[in-house]
Amino acid sequence: MRMLVRALFILCLFSIRFSLGASPPHLLKPQDFAAIRDVDEPNFSPDGERAVYVVGTVDLTKDKQPKNLWLAKWDGSENRALTFGENQQTHPRWSQDGKWIAFLSGRGDERDNDQLWILSSAGGEAEQLTREKGSVDDFAWAPDSQRLVLVVHDPDPREPHEKEKEKKTVPPIVIDRFQFKKDIEGYLTNRWSHLKLLELATHKVDPLTSGKYDDLLPAWSPDGRQIAFVTKRGADPDRTENWDIYLIEPKPGATERQLTTTPEADAHPDWESAPAWSPDSRTIAYIHGGDPKKIEYATRSLAIIPATGGEAKILTPSLDRNLAQPHWSPDGKSILVIEENDRTETLVRVFLAGAAEPGSSPMPLVPSRRKTTAYDLSPGGQLIIRASTPDRPYEIFAVENDKLRCLTKQNDAWLASVSLGKVEETSCKSQDGTEVHGFLVHPPNEKASTKLPAILRPHGGPQSEYANEFDFEKQLFAANGYLVILPNPRGSTGRGTDYAMGIYARWGSVDVQDDLAAVDDAVARGLADPNRLGVGGWSYGGMSTNCLIASTTRFKAAVSGASISNILAGYGTDQYIRDYEYELGRPWEHPEVWEKVSYPFLHADRIKTPTLFLCGESDFNVPLLNSEQMYQALRSLGVPTELVIYPGQFHGLKTPSYILDRYQRFLGWFGKWIGKPSP
């Protein structure tokens, strides 16, 4: 009787909900990606009472992805938009007197270059501060709130848009650099990024640095006397990854001074980790790279160095995990960093020698299985983080007593309207006994004791990992009835240098074994149907897909996005010249290595799996010609295949209609060759 009453009560609640107009949660559809709000770049006001952040949205009607600034109060009493419109407003930063919020935006610029804008914290319209011919890519406030240091990228001297207006012929591109291509930027001519000083009162801009090299990631000393920045100098900077930290006084004509001198990269721009000054302006903390020959496979550590120069000290010598984004505690006794560790990214505290708990392991500040990608710390010690879990997109959270309190709640309404699949952490043994970790995403309506069609999704990188974060694409597959298999094979980060180095100069070897082990585990557990398997990934995930279908015929369908198989075709046509020569050697010196890692193309006759290839037309990361080669090979062999080219797109698709098209094609291809799962 009690069970009957409970059932009737629940039914009554549902009836009331529907009568009030609420809809029951629905399974994800491809167009649902446009409803998710991308929350990022949290920045505290100096008093710790407010935080500004960026919200990215998708407008399918206008085929754009606007970004606007929002403001949230620490106590949760307010959360509102500061800017509006279809442009992109990014990188908000408070002045230290709390009066201004500066940010970057390309609105109103004919060349779509970002310029520096400023907004009064009391409200009102934003004002444009710079009108540089090139783009303003970064900036930092001075402690006096009267000056800012800018990172300005040189303009394109060819000015193709202006030439087109005047109906003049665009001059030829002249190349003389070792690395001459980069995705989005295109061909790298002699255009560089340098520091400039802006006076807030007069809007006057003066150059600080110059030369044939990039000067990036500026950071003011708390006393306002120096600016630390990151640059790569030498006779031919293109040939190395030897980034170093330099110092310069904030006045025109000043001469920069080199601070770090090791051959390893210090504060490499790709790590998005600017040098961090101690509160007393005496010491600089930074992220220090590993052996340059091991490129991105090597883990990164936390180091400090006196601002006057001298010997640097590694604070985490025994921690074989990647670290990022150093930030000193207000008392100067510890440094906060984000630690990547086996499917998580966690904010941790590293104590300095002589402080509390010296020599101890980093202390997690938010212990949990989640991914944290950004944070900010107020002068009073209040902490906010950007974090996600498998069942929740990224939001900004206040951290209080080891607990999180959501400040932004941008995706709460959408989450209440959808039904998501369960995400399970997994572990299995590979062919040689190596333990492989990863995830399974189950369909929301999964039935017990039912073997499901399954899709293996190798990740990109390869130096990255699947982590405890929300992933729309994987949830979309699950919503359509597929079990989604997400392994972190050797080559992945998060488990130390040796694990990542497992595929060094032998791509498509043990990582293929590890991927297949994850599939075997799902089959052995009675979850995956061995006769209804698909595989597909993007970038290195696409490369892995090509290796897998050239190694086995067990997959009924494959999707390969922005991939390469004939590695020789990558030399000189993409942006990875240093990586190639460090890891594989020059092709004419080690042809056997290049041939071995190119087996999916050189042995394309082994492939029997119907395969869909996709790529951006303007991709300089893994250029289109690589997908064209594989498509042509399978077409020649009579294997069912298609090639989809997205006009004007780079390695990562940005146009919403193309993103939607890709999701629809994924589902259509797997549905055609594997069969549509039962509802």
N, C-alpha and C positions, 0 to 999 in steps of 0.2 A: 504494500500500500504506500509506504514511504517513497519507494522508487517511482511509483506511478505519479504521486503528487509532485515529486521533483521534476519529472519529465514534463508534466503539464505546466509547471511554473516556467521552465525554460522555454517551452513553446509559446507561452503567453508573452515572455520578454521579446522573443523574435517578432511576434505579431504586433506588439506595441512599436517596436523599432521600424518595421516596414510601414505601419500606419502613419508614422511621423515623416515618412518620405526617405528614410535611409535605405540604401541598396546593400544587398549582401556582398561580401568580398568576392572579387572576380579573379580568375586566373590571368596571369600576365599575357598581354598581347604586344606585338612589336612596337606599336605606337605609344605604349606606356612609358618608354624611355624618355619621352618628351615631358612627362609630368614630374620627373625627378629633379630636384633642385640641388645643384652642386655648391656646397658651402665650404669656403676656404679662406685663407689668409687672415686669421684673427690677430688683432692688434689692440692692446690695452691703452686706455687713457692713463696719463701719469698718476691720477688719483686712484686708479683701480676700480672706479665706479661704473665705467662704461667700456664697451669693446666694440670696435668697428670691424666688419668682416665683409666678404664678397659673396654674393649669391649669383650663380650662373643658371640661366633658364634656357629653354628651347622654344623657339617660335616656329612651328611647322608651316604656318601660313606665309610668313615672310622668309622662311628658310634661313633663319639666323639664330645665333646663340648669344643673346645679350648677357652682360654681367653688370650688376649694380651694387652699390655700397649699402649696407644695413648697419643699424646701431642697436645693440642690446645692452641693457643695464645689468650689472652684476647681481642685483637682488631679484632679477626676473620680472620687474614691474613694467618693463618696456622692451619692445622689439619692433623696429620700424625701418622702412626704407629711407635712405638719404638721397639717393639719385634714382633717376628713372630713364626710360628710353631704350632704344635698340642697339646702342653702342656698348662697348666694353670698358668698364671702369675697374681698375685693378690696383693691387699693391698699396692699400691705404696705410698711412703712417701718421700717428699723432705727433705734433710738436711737443716738446717737453714742458712748455708752459700750459699745455692743454687747450690753447685757443684755436688751433688749426688742425685740419686733417688734409694732408697732401695725398694725391693719388695720380695714377697714370691713365690717360685716355687718348684715343685717336680721333675723338669727335671734332668735327670741324676742320680736320687736316686733309688737304686734297690728296696727299700721298699716303694717307692712312698710317702715318707715323705717330707713335705715342708721344704726347707732350705732358709736361707737369702741370697739374691743376691743383687748386687749393679751395677748401671749403671751410667756412667758419663753423666751429663746433656749436655756436649759438643758433645756427641755421642760416638760410639765405641761399643765393645762387652761387655756384662754383665759378671761380675765376681762373683763366688760363695764365700761367706764369711764364712759360717758355714758348718760343716759336723757332725752334732749331730746324735747320734743313734736314738733319738726320733725325733718328728716333731717340727719345729718352727711354732707356731700357731699365734704369734703376736709379735710386736716390737714397739719401740718408740725411736726417735732420741733424744740425749742430746742436750741442747742449744749450746754447743761448737762444734757440728758436728763431734766430735772425738770419741764419744762413743754411743752405743745403748744398750737399755735394751731389752732382749728377753723373750718371754714366750715359754718355751720348755716343751713339753709333754713327759713323760717317755716312753721309747720304750717297746714294748711287749716282756717280757722275754722269751716267748715261741718261738718266731721267727719261725713261721710255715713255711715260705718260705725257710729259710735256712735249717730247719730240713728236708723238702721235698727233697732239693737238696742232702743232705747227706743220704737220705733214712732211717732216724731215726724216731722213734715214737714220736709224739708230746706229751708233758706231759699233765696230766689232768688239767682241770681248777678248781682251788680251790676258793670258794666264801665265804667271811665272812663279807660282807657289807650289810647294811640295804637296800640301793638302789644298785642293782647289775646289772641292764640292762640299756642301752641307745641306741637309734637308731643310726646307723652308727658305733658307737664305739663298740657295742656288749656287751659282759659281762664285767662288771667293776671290775677288780681285783685291786690290789694295785698299780695303775698307776696314777700319779698326774702331774699337770702342775706347774712349778716353774719359778722364775725369774733368769736370768743369765745376766752378764754384758759383753759386747763385746767391745774390743779396736779396733778401725778401722785400726790403723797403723800396728798393729802386728797380728790381727785376733785372739788374745788370748781371751778365754771365761772363766769367773769365775762365780761360783754359788753365788747367793745372798740370796735365800730362800730355805727352805727344809721342809719336814714333810709330814704327811698324810692328805693333803688338797691341794686344787687348789689355786694358786695365779695368778690373771688375770688382764687384762685391765690396764697396767702400764701407768703412765703419769708423765713426768718430771716437776719439778717446773721451772719457767723461769730463776731463778738464778742458776739452775743446782745442788742445794745442796740436794734435796730430790726427791724421786720417790713415788708417790701415787699409790696404787694398791688395788684391790678388792679381798677379800678372805672370806672363811667361816670356822671359827674355832670352838673349843668346843670339848667336850668328844666324840660326834658322829655327825659330821656335816651333814651326810646324812639325819638326821631326821628333819632338819629345812630348812628354806629358809632365815636364818638370815645372809645374806651377809653384810660385813662391809668394810669400807675403812681403810687401814693401810698406814703408811709411813715408808720409810727406806732410809738411806743414801746410795748413789751409790758407795759402796766399799765393797769388800769381808769381811765377818766376822761381818758386821753391824747387829744390832738388830732392828727388826721392832717394830713399835709403833702403837697401835690401836687408831684410831681417832673417828669414829662413834660407838655408843654403844646402839642404840635403838633396840628393838626386831624386828622391821620391816626391810625388805631388803633395803639396800643402794647400788645403782648402780649394781643391779642384772645383771649378765652377759647376760642373755637372752634379756635384753633391749638394748644391744650393745651401752651403753652410759658410756664411761670412765669418771672418775672424771676430772674436768676442773679447772685448776689453774687460779687465777686472775693474771693480768700482774705484780703486785708487789710481787707475791709469798706469800701473807699473808692469802689468803682465797681460799677455795675449794668449787666449786659448784658441785652438784651431783643430781641424781634422787632418790627420796625417795619413797619407797613402802607404800602401805596401810596395813590394818589389815591382818596379815599372814593367819588367818582363812578364809578370803575371797579370798585367793589365787589370780588368775589372773583376777577375777571379779573387784577387787578394783582398783581405779584409782591411778596414780602415780603423785607426785608433784615435784617441784623444791625446793631444799634446799641449804643453804650455811653453812659452818662451818669454824672457824679460824683454820689455819694450826697448830697453837700451841696447839689446843685443846680447849674444852669449850662447850658452849651450841650451838646447831645447830638451825637454823632459817628457817622455811618454808616460801618461798617467794610467794607461790600461795595457801594459805589456803582455799580460797573460790572457786577455780577453779576446778570443778569436771570433769576434762578431763585428759587423759593420756599425759604426756610430755616425751621427749626423747632428747638425744644428746645436752647437754649444752655446750656453747662456749662463753667465755667472749668477750665483745667488746674491741677494742684496748685501749679505754680510761678507762676501768674498771668500768663504770657507769651502765652498763646493761649486761644482759646475754641473748643470743639467744638460743631458744629451738624449737623443732618441736612439735606442738600441734595437737593431733587427735581430730576432732570435727565434728560429724555427716556427714560422707561420704567424709571428706577432711582431709588432713594432711598438715598443714600450718606452715611455719617458722615465729615465732613471737619473739618479744623483750620484756623481763621482766625487768623493771627498779628497781634498788635497792633503799632502803629508803635513802633519802637525795639527790638523783639524780633527773634529770628532770622527772616530772610527777610521783612522788612517789605514790605508792598505786593504781595506775591505772590498768586497765585490760591489759593483754598482747597486744601489738600492732603488727598486722600482717605486715610483711615486703613485702609479695607478695599476696595481697588480690585477691583471685580467687577460683573457684571450681576446685581444682586439688589436686593431692597427691604428696607431697615432702617427700622423704625418706632419703636424705643425703645432706650435704652442706659443704662448707668451706669458711673461712673468712681470707683474707690476713691481714698482719700487718698494711697495709694502709687503711683497711676498705672495700676493694673490696669483692664482694660476688658472689659465684656461688652455684647453687643448682642442684640436680638431681630431676626431676619432670616429671609427666605424666598427661595426660588428657584422657578421654575415646576415643578420636580419634587420639591419638599419643602415641607411646611407649616412654619409658623413654629416656631422653636426658639430657645433661648438659647445663644449661642456665646461662648467666651472668645477674645479677640483677642491673638495672640502673633506678633510679627515678621511682620505683614501677612498672617497666616494665621489661619483659624478652626478652633476645636476645640469640637465640640458638647458641652455640659454636660448637656442635659436628655433628649434622645433619646426624647421622649414618643411620637413617631409612627413610630419605626423599625420596630416589629413590623408595624404596619398597612401601611406602604409595601412591606414584603417580601411581602405577601399580595396585592397588586394590580398590575395592568399599566396603566401610564399612557401617554398619547399624547405624541408629540414636540411641543414648543413652539418655534416658529420666529419670530424677529424679522423684520418685513417693512418695506418702503418702496415707495411708489408715487407717481405724479404725479396730482393732481386735475385737474379740467377746465380750470382756469386756470393750471396748471403748478405749483401749490403742492405741495411734498413732504409726504406724509402717512405717518406711521410707525404701526406697530402690531404685531400678532401673528397667527399662524395656529396653531391646535391641531389636530394630525393624529390620526386614529384609531389606536389601538395596533396594530391588525391591517391597516393600510392596505396595499393592493396597488399595485404600480408600474403606471403608465400607466392608472389607473382614475379616471374623473371621479366625484367624490363629491357626494352631496347636501350642501348647505352652509347654515349658519345664521350670519347677520350679527347680532352682539350689540353694539349701541351702548351706551356706558357712561353712567352717571348723572353728576350734577353740575349743569351740564356741566363745572364747573371742577374736574376730576379727570383721571386718566389710567389706562389699563391699564399695569401695570408688571410687572417680572420677579418675580412671586410666585406661589405655588400658588393655584389657583382650582378648587375642587371642581366647581362648576356647569359650567364650560367643559370640564373633563375628563370629566364625565358625558355631555355631548353627544357628545364625541369617542368615548367608549367605546361609544356606541350607533350609531357609523358615520358621524357627521357631521363634515365639515370645519368648524371654528369660526373665524369671521373677526372679529377684534378690533381695529378701527382707533381711533386717537386723532385725531379730526378737529379742525378749528379750533373753539375753545371749550375745548379740553383744556389742562391745565397741563403743566408740564415743559419747555416750549420758549419761554418768555418771554411778556411781556405782550402784544405785538403779535399773536402767534399765538392767544392766548386771546381777545383782543378781536375776533377775526375775525367772531364772531357777535353782537357787542354790539348789542342792540335789533333783531336780525334772526335770531331763532331759526328753524331749519329752512331755512336758505339754503345757505351754502357748506359747512356741516357735512353736509348731505344729499349734496352733490356729493362731499365727501371720503369719506363712507361708501360711496357707490356706486362710487367709484374703487377702494376696497379690494376690493369684490366683483368688479369688472371685472378687476383684477389676478389674482385667484385663478382666474377663468375663463380668462384669456389664458394662464396658466401650465399649463393643462390639469388643474388640481386640482379645480375646482368645476364641477358640472353646471349650466349656465345654466337648465335646465328644472326644476330641483329645488332652489329657493332658499327659505329661510325667514328671518324677521327677528323680533327681539324683545329688549326690554330693560326695565329697571325705573327709575322716577323720570324723570330727563331721558332716560334710555335708552328709556323708554316714550313720552315726547314725541317723540323722534327716530323711533321706530317709526311713530307716527301720521303724522308728516310724510312719511316714506318711502312709506307705502302710499297717501298722498294725492297723491304725486308720480309714482308708477310702479305698474304692475300686474305687474311681473316676479316678485314674491314670491308663492309659492303658499300661504303661511300666515304669520300674525303672532301674536305674544304681546305684549300691552302691559300692563305692571304699574305701578300707582300713577302714572298719567300724567295730563296735562292737555292739552286741545286748544283749548278756548274759554277763552283766557287771561283774558277779562273775568270769568269765573266764579271766578277765583282771587283777585281783588281783594277783600279784606275777609273771605275765607273760609279763607285759609291763613296761614302765618307769615311771608310774604315781603314785607310792606308796604314796607319801606325799599328793598329790591332793586327792586321794581316801580317805585317813584317815581323812584329814581335812574336806572334803565336805560331804562324805557319812558315815563316821565313819567306824569302823572295821566291817566286814561282820557278825561275830558271835555276835556282840553287837547290830547291827541295821539291822537284816535280812530283815525287812519289807521295808526299804529304798532301799536296793539292789534289792529286788524282784520287786519293783514298777518301777524302771528305766530300768529293764530288760524285760519289757513287749513285745517288738517285738519278742524276742526269746521264752519266756514262753507262748505267745499267737500267735505263728506263724501260727496256724490254721485259723487265721483271714485274712491272707494274700492271695490274689487272683491275685496280679499283677505280670506278667512276669518280672523277675528281673535278671539282670546281675551283678555278683559280681566280683571284681578285687582287687588284692593286690600284693605287693612286697614280694617275698619269704623271704627276710631277714629283714622285717619290725619289729623293736622292739618298735616302737611307738604305733601302733595298730596292733599287730601280726596277721599273716595269719590265725591262728587257729580260730579267730573270724569270718572271712569270710567263712571259711570251715564249721563252725557250722550252719550258716544261709543257706548256699548252701545245706547242707545235710538236713536241716529241710524242705526246699521247695521241694527238690527232693523227700523226703519221702511223702510229701503231694500231689505230682503230679502237682505242680505249675511249669510252664515253667521257667527254670533257667539254667545258665551256670556259671562256675567259671574260671577266667583267672588268672594265677599265673605268675608273671614276675621274672624269675630267677636272683638271685643276687641283686635284687633291694631293696632299703629301703623304707621309708614312702613316700618320693618324688622320682618319677622316674627320672633317670639321663641319661640313655642310649637312644639316639635319636630314634632308630628303635622301641623301646618299647613305647616311647611317641607317635610316629606316629601311632603305632598299637592301642593304647588306643583311640585316636581320631577316627580312622576308626571304631572301635568296638562300640563306643558311637553312631555314626551316623547310623551304621548298625542295632543296637538293636532298637533304636527309630524308624528308618524307617520300620523295620519289624513289630512292634506291634502297632505303631500309624499310619503308612502309610506315604509315602514320600510326602512332601508338593508339591503343584503345582509350577512350575517355574514362 
